[in-house]
Amino acid sequence: MERVREELDGWRDITETEALGGVVFEWDGDPLVGVVDDELVVRAEGGGWATVTGDVGEWLDRAAGVVLDECVVRWHGELRAGGLDAYQAMLALVRHDPEREQLQRILLDVTRGADRGLAQLAVTCLGHVGRIDREVLPEVVPRLRELLGDPDCAGRAEDALGDIDHFAGRTD
């Protein structure tokens, strides 16, 4: 148990809950790893849990990958559903979605949607993608230039273009 706590030291949003006759460590509300009867159980690919031995840090990293994969699927659903959850989901996807081109296309679609608040966030997120990845799809800059004429999104489009220019070296 102490080894798990040591390895998780420094991780953000970790909580401990007594469950299953042991302790489950949740990462931002998602079960990540547990210690039951002095055995380490981790989230496993394909769903479920696996009892493991060996390098605790390595198993935590693997379990985190499983949790992130599941979260990305959930966040896409929340984004499609709209509402308040869509805002948080969009921000999480910008940080964690491994399908970067698909993400940019989704963000571009959101900029055309009826929810102008979500469209504003999508514009900001396109700038974040440029900053994080240091590249954007060819269609991103022209769309952001179009949005300079949209009173709801103009300021954010200008900021996003600045990020893309600075970090991705694109202004065309």
C-alpha positions as CSV (number, residue, x, y, z in Angstrom):
1,M,0.0,0.0,0.0
2,E,2.8,2.4,0.9
3,R,4.6,1.7,-2.4
4,V,1.5,2.7,-4.3
5,R,1.1,5.9,-2.3
6,E,4.8,6.7,-3.0
7,E,4.4,6.2,-6.7
8,L,1.2,8.2,-6.8
9,D,2.8,11.1,-4.9
10,G,2.7,14.1,-7.2
11,W,-0.2,12.8,-9.3
12,R,-3.0,15.3,-9.4
13,D,-6.6,14.5,-8.4
14,I,-5.8,11.2,-6.6
15,T,-8.3,10.1,-4.0
16,E,-8.4,6.9,-1.8
17,T,-11.6,5.1,-1.2
18,E,-12.2,2.0,0.9
19,A,-13.8,-0.6,-1.3
20,L,-13.7,-4.3,-2.3
21,G,-12.1,-5.1,1.1
22,G,-9.2,-2.9,0.4
23,V,-8.4,0.6,-1.0
24,V,-9.1,1.9,-4.5
25,F,-7.1,4.9,-5.7
26,E,-9.2,7.0,-8.1
27,W,-7.7,9.5,-10.6
28,D,-10.0,12.4,-11.1
29,G,-13.0,10.2,-10.1
30,D,-12.0,7.2,-12.3
31,P,-10.8,4.0,-10.6
32,L,-7.1,3.5,-11.4
33,V,-5.5,1.0,-9.0
34,G,-6.4,-0.9,-5.9
35,V,-4.7,-2.8,-3.1
36,V,-6.8,-5.7,-1.8
37,D,-5.4,-8.3,0.6
38,D,-1.9,-6.9,-0.1
39,E,-2.3,-7.6,-3.8
40,L,-2.0,-4.9,-6.4
41,V,-4.9,-4.7,-8.8
42,V,-4.9,-2.4,-11.8
43,R,-7.3,-1.3,-14.6
44,A,-6.7,-3.6,-17.5
45,E,-7.1,-3.2,-21.3
46,G,-10.5,-4.4,-22.5
47,G,-12.2,-3.4,-19.2
48,G,-12.0,-4.9,-15.8
49,W,-9.1,-5.4,-13.4
50,A,-5.9,-7.5,-13.3
51,T,-3.9,-8.6,-10.3
52,V,-0.2,-7.8,-11.0
53,T,3.2,-8.1,-9.6
54,G,6.5,-6.3,-10.4
55,D,7.3,-2.6,-10.9
56,V,4.4,-0.6,-9.3
57,G,5.3,2.6,-11.3
58,E,5.2,0.7,-14.6
59,W,1.8,-0.8,-13.7
60,L,0.4,2.6,-12.7
61,D,1.5,4.1,-16.0
62,R,-0.2,1.2,-17.9
63,A,-3.4,1.6,-15.8
64,A,-3.3,5.3,-16.5
65,G,-3.2,4.7,-20.2
66,V,-6.2,2.4,-19.9
67,V,-8.1,5.0,-17.9
68,L,-7.2,7.8,-20.4
69,D,-8.3,5.7,-23.4
70,E,-11.7,5.1,-21.7
71,C,-12.0,8.8,-20.7
72,V,-11.3,9.9,-24.3
73,V,-14.2,7.8,-25.5
74,R,-16.5,9.2,-22.7
75,W,-15.3,12.8,-23.4
76,H,-16.2,12.5,-27.1
77,G,-19.7,11.4,-26.1
78,E,-20.1,14.3,-23.7
79,L,-18.9,16.7,-26.4
80,R,-21.4,15.3,-28.9
81,A,-24.2,15.5,-26.3
82,G,-23.5,19.2,-25.7
83,G,-24.4,21.0,-22.5
84,L,-22.2,21.9,-19.6
85,D,-20.2,18.6,-19.7
86,A,-19.2,19.4,-23.3
87,Y,-17.1,22.3,-22.2
88,Q,-15.0,20.2,-19.7
89,A,-14.8,17.4,-22.2
90,M,-13.4,19.6,-25.0
91,L,-10.7,20.9,-22.7
92,A,-9.8,17.3,-21.7
93,L,-9.7,16.2,-25.3
94,V,-7.3,18.9,-26.3
95,R,-4.9,17.7,-23.6
96,H,-5.4,13.9,-24.0
97,D,-6.9,12.8,-27.3
98,P,-4.2,11.0,-29.3
99,E,-6.1,11.5,-32.6
100,R,-5.0,15.0,-33.2
101,E,-6.2,15.5,-36.7
102,Q,-9.7,14.1,-35.9
103,L,-9.8,16.4,-32.9
104,Q,-9.1,19.5,-35.0
105,R,-11.8,18.5,-37.4
106,I,-14.3,18.2,-34.5
107,L,-13.2,21.5,-33.1
108,L,-13.7,23.1,-36.6
109,D,-17.2,21.7,-36.7
110,V,-18.0,23.1,-33.3
111,T,-17.0,26.6,-34.5
112,R,-19.9,26.3,-36.9
113,G,-22.4,25.1,-34.3
114,A,-25.3,26.9,-32.7
115,D,-23.8,26.9,-29.2
116,R,-21.8,30.0,-29.5
117,G,-20.2,29.6,-26.1
118,L,-18.9,26.2,-27.1
119,A,-17.8,27.6,-30.4
120,Q,-15.8,30.2,-28.6
121,L,-14.1,27.5,-26.5
122,A,-13.4,25.5,-29.7
123,V,-11.6,28.5,-31.2
124,T,-9.5,28.8,-28.1
125,C,-8.8,25.1,-28.2
126,L,-7.6,25.3,-31.8
127,G,-5.0,27.8,-30.5
128,H,-4.1,25.4,-27.7
129,V,-3.6,22.5,-30.2
130,G,-1.2,24.7,-32.2
131,R,0.7,25.5,-29.0
132,I,0.8,21.9,-27.8
133,D,1.4,20.1,-31.1
134,R,3.3,22.9,-32.9
135,E,1.2,22.2,-36.0
136,V,-2.4,22.4,-37.2
137,L,-4.3,21.1,-40.2
138,P,-4.2,23.4,-43.3
139,E,-7.9,24.3,-42.9
140,V,-7.6,25.6,-39.4
141,V,-5.9,29.0,-40.2
142,P,-8.4,29.9,-42.9
143,R,-11.3,29.1,-40.6
144,L,-9.9,31.2,-37.8
145,R,-9.4,34.1,-40.3
146,E,-13.1,33.7,-41.2
147,L,-14.0,34.0,-37.5
148,L,-12.3,37.3,-37.2
149,G,-15.5,38.7,-38.7
150,D,-17.7,36.9,-36.1
151,P,-18.5,39.1,-33.2
152,D,-18.8,36.1,-30.8
153,C,-15.4,34.7,-31.8
154,A,-13.3,37.4,-33.2
155,G,-11.1,38.1,-30.1
156,R,-10.5,34.4,-29.5
157,A,-9.8,33.8,-33.2
158,E,-7.1,36.5,-33.0
159,D,-5.6,34.9,-29.9
160,A,-5.7,31.5,-31.5
161,L,-4.0,32.8,-34.7
162,G,-1.3,34.4,-32.5
163,D,-0.7,31.1,-30.8
164,I,-0.5,29.2,-34.0
165,D,1.8,31.7,-35.6
166,H,4.1,31.8,-32.6
167,F,4.2,28.0,-31.8
168,A,3.4,26.4,-35.1
169,G,4.9,29.0,-37.4
170,R,1.7,29.1,-39.6
171,T,-0.2,32.1,-40.7
172,D,-1.4,31.0,-44.1
